[in-house]
Amino acid sequence: MLSNFALEQQLHTARQELSHALYQHDAACRVIARLKKERDESRALLALAERQIPASMAGVAPAAVVSNGKRAMEDEIGPDGKKIRPGINPVMIDELTECNTMLSAQRKKRQVPPSLASIDELERYTQISSHPLHKTNKPGILSMDIHPSKDIVATGGIDTNAVLFDRTSGQILCTLAGHSKKITTLKFVPRDELVVTGSADKDCSDLARG
């Protein structure tokens, strides 16, 4: 009796294992069939897309080689031995040019201020004098202001100095040093006879009496 019971238990276990193996095999077959179907559909869509490409595009783009469902782009070799990459289609270039022309016509044209000197007037200007106001090892004036009631010019340069210049006498009145970097802006304050300077060293409260 005990031996028959043991045999029945073994038989039951073997049936369960066999049923589980058959279920796994069936599921694997279903997955493989679905993947094959998706692969065939992708190949069909790829072939349809290649047939719909215009002849002009086909002449510009490099040839495509289909192998195992993959596309390999073949680069053309130029006379200099370098690969020739496909550029923008001439049709697309024409469309971009037409769009640029249309948008440019819609933009507002820059209005020239009436107080601006004309080209003819500028051509009649002549240099009267030249005065080097800043250091020559770091030349360049980044900002300038004219006193509202006196013929005095203030300039701020790359050499970190501000210079007050008397145009009538042609003399430098004073050189204001105090910034560690180039002076980017300056302004006269006529009420208190001050010059306010601002620099790239983030010090915009530098005051000097004129």
Protein Blocks (a to p, Z undefined) as FASTA:
>chain_A
ZZmmmmmmmmmmmmmmmmmmmmmmmmmmmmmmmmmmmmmmmmmmmmmmmmmpcfklmmmp
ccdddeehiacddddddfkopacdddddfklmmmmmmmmmmmmmmpccddddfklccfkl
mmmpccfbdcdfbdfklgcdfbdcddfkbccdddddfkopacdddfknopafbdcdfbfb
dcfbdcddfknopacdddfkopakbccdZZ
